[in-house]
């Protein structure tokens, strides 16, 4: 990859780029995002992010947001150590290591700064590149939710993956 990738905190000013990013065909196919995204809705969502329960990053290339990832954890005492992870990368920038950089930043924050012991995510079984990426960061497949998501006119399965912080 020739371009410089900057990983930084998400801000409400990223709403337009994130709305465009979220409508990319493979992002819609590989996530729970809907095909049409309104920048105003994204701005409102980003403005409402509570840093006590949400850690959100973007990947930027030449001033343009090309990836987004976040951790969301629970406010109940007995499960505060668990974070849910989600991410997506612009179609034109997939396969260039951007997802890996976002994952590295999230896992580092979870382990060293947020005191999250367990990370969880869901991924489609046919998103093999994503599954391999998550496995590189210590995630394992823990189960399968059958007919869990409605995608492109049909119900499809999702895989549940989890990661326990090393040394725990």
C-alpha positions in Angstrom: 0.0 0.0 0.0 1.5 3.3 -1.1 -0.7 5.7 0.7 -0.3 6.9 4.3 -3.2 5.6 6.5 -4.0 7.7 9.5 -6.1 6.1 12.3 -7.8 8.7 14.5 -10.9 9.2 16.6 -14.2 9.6 14.8 -15.9 13.0 14.9 -19.3 14.3 13.8 -17.6 16.0 10.9 -16.9 12.6 9.4 -20.6 12.0 8.8 -20.6 12.7 5.0 -17.6 10.4 4.4 -19.0 7.6 6.6 -22.4 7.8 4.9 -20.7 7.3 1.5 -18.5 4.6 2.9 -21.5 2.8 4.4 -23.3 2.6 1.0 -20.5 0.8 -0.8 -21.7 -2.5 -2.2 -19.5 -4.8 -0.3 -20.0 -2.8 2.9 -23.8 -3.3 2.5 -23.2 -6.9 1.6 -20.9 -7.7 4.5 -22.5 -5.7 7.4 -25.9 -4.8 8.7 -25.8 -1.4 7.0 -28.7 -0.4 4.8 -28.1 0.5 1.1 -29.1 4.2 1.5 -27.4 6.2 4.2 -28.2 9.8 5.2 -25.2 11.9 6.4 -27.6 13.7 8.8 -28.4 10.5 10.5 -24.7 9.6 10.8 -23.9 13.1 12.2 -26.7 12.6 14.8 -25.4 9.2 15.7 -21.8 10.4 16.0 -22.8 13.4 18.1 -24.6 11.0 20.4 -21.6 8.7 20.9 -20.9 8.4 24.6 -17.2 7.9 25.3 -18.1 6.0 28.5 -19.5 3.1 26.4 -18.2 3.7 22.8 -14.8 3.9 21.2 -14.9 4.7 17.5 -12.1 5.2 15.0 -11.7 6.0 11.4 -9.0 5.3 8.8 -8.2 8.3 6.7 -6.2 8.4 3.4 -5.4 11.8 1.9 -8.0 13.5 4.1 -10.8 11.1 3.2 -12.4 8.6 5.6 -12.0 5.1 4.0 -12.8 2.9 7.0 -14.5 2.9 10.3 -14.4 0.7 13.4 -15.8 0.8 16.8 -16.1 -0.9 20.2 -19.3 -0.7 22.2 -19.5 -2.1 25.7 -22.2 -2.6 28.2 -23.2 -0.6 31.2 -24.2 -3.5 33.4 -21.7 -4.3 36.1 -21.3 -8.0 35.4 -20.6 -7.6 31.7 -18.6 -4.4 31.6 -15.5 -6.4 30.6 -17.1 -7.3 27.2 -16.9 -5.2 24.1 -18.8 -5.6 20.8 -16.8 -4.8 17.7 -17.9 -3.6 14.3 -16.0 -2.3 11.3 -16.2 -1.6 7.6 -13.8 -0.5 4.8 -14.6 1.4 1.6 -14.8 -1.0 -1.4 -11.9 0.8 -3.3 -9.6 0.4 -0.2 -10.2 -3.2 0.7 -7.3 -5.6 0.6 -4.8 -2.8 1.4 -4.3 -3.4 5.1 -6.7 -0.8 6.3 -8.9 -3.3 8.2 -5.8 -4.7 9.8 -4.7 -1.2 11.0 -8.2 -0.5 12.4 -8.3 -3.9 14.2 -4.8 -3.4 15.6 -5.8 0.0 17.0 -9.1 -1.4 18.5 -7.5 -4.4 20.1 -4.7 -2.3 21.5 -7.2 0.1 23.1 -9.4 -2.8 24.4 -6.4 -4.5 26.0 -4.3 -1.6 27.3 -6.7 1.3 27.9 -10.3 0.2 28.1 -9.8 -2.9 30.3 -12.0 -5.1 28.1 -11.3 -8.8 28.6 -13.6 -10.2 26.0 -14.3 -8.9 22.5 -17.3 -10.2 20.4 -18.4 -9.7 16.8 -20.7 -11.3 14.2 -19.6 -11.9 10.6 -21.2 -13.6 7.7 -19.7 -17.0 6.8 -19.1 -16.0 3.2 -17.0 -13.0 4.3 -13.9 -15.1 4.4 -11.4 -12.2 4.3 -13.0 -10.7 7.4 -13.0 -14.1 9.2 -9.3 -14.5 8.5 -8.5 -11.0 9.6 -10.4 -11.5 12.9 -8.6 -14.9 13.4 -5.2 -13.1 13.0 -6.2 -11.0 16.1 -7.1 -14.0 18.2 -10.9 -14.3 17.5 -12.3 -17.8 17.3 -15.6 -19.0 15.9 -17.9 -19.7 18.9 -21.1 -20.4 17.1 -23.5 -19.9 14.2 -26.8 -18.1 14.3 -29.0 -19.7 11.7 -31.1 -17.4 9.5 -30.0 -14.5 11.7 -29.9 -11.6 9.2 -32.1 -10.6 6.2 -29.7 -9.8 3.4 -30.5 -9.3 -0.3 -34.0 -10.8 -0.1 -33.2 -13.9 2.0 -32.2 -14.9 5.5 -28.6 -15.8 6.0 -26.5 -17.1 8.9 -23.9 -15.3 10.9 -21.0 -16.5 12.8 -20.3 -15.4 16.4 -16.7 -14.8 17.1 -15.0 -14.0 20.4 -11.6 -13.1 21.7 -10.3 -13.3 25.2 -7.4 -11.0 26.1 -4.2 -13.0 26.1 -3.0 -14.0 29.6 -6.5 -14.0 31.1 
